[in-house]
Each structure stands twice: as C-alpha cells, then as structure tokens.
Amino acid sequence: MKNPLTMQVESYLGAVFILGTALFFGLMIYGAVKNFEGELAAMEGNRAKLNIISHAERELIDEWVKRNNIQIPQGKGYRYLIIKYKDRPWL
C-alpha cells in the first residue's frame, strides 16, 4: 500500500525548496549590492566634508608660509597649498 501524499510530491517539493533557497540568496545578494552602491554614493557626498582644514592646521600653514616666504596667488587659499604641497611640509 502506497501513501498517496508521497507518490510524486517529494521531487516537486525538493525543486520548490531549491528554487526558494536560490531566490532567497539571490535577493540577499541583490540587496547587498544595492546597499553597497548607496554607501558609495553617501561616501562620495561626504568627501567634501572630510577635507575640512582644522584651525590648528591653518595656524601651522600660516606660520610655514611666513617662514618660507611662499607666494600664494590672488584668490587662492589653503586648498591651493594643500593641492600644491601634497606632502604637507608644515606638519
């Protein structure tokens, strides 16, 4: 006597289980990638905030400019010096 619930149900349930598991992990990877892209966009937006020059560093730059007679072009400021002197000799 065969059980009618197990006749050809097991293979279908296995396929549904595998398909559901694959869909679950696929959606998890999709969500992780979208979250990563969002984090990258947020980091790019905050990059300008990370380049703020502290008051102490401004004082060091002013002292270094006076000591070494550095000429700063008209309309340029601290950002010009940071770009030109990447090794930051005033530190």
Secondary structure as UniProt FT lines:
FT   TURN            4..5
FT   HELIX           9..50
FT   HELIX           55..68
FT   TURN            74..75
FT   HELIX           78..84
FT   TURN            86..87
FT   TURN            89..90
//
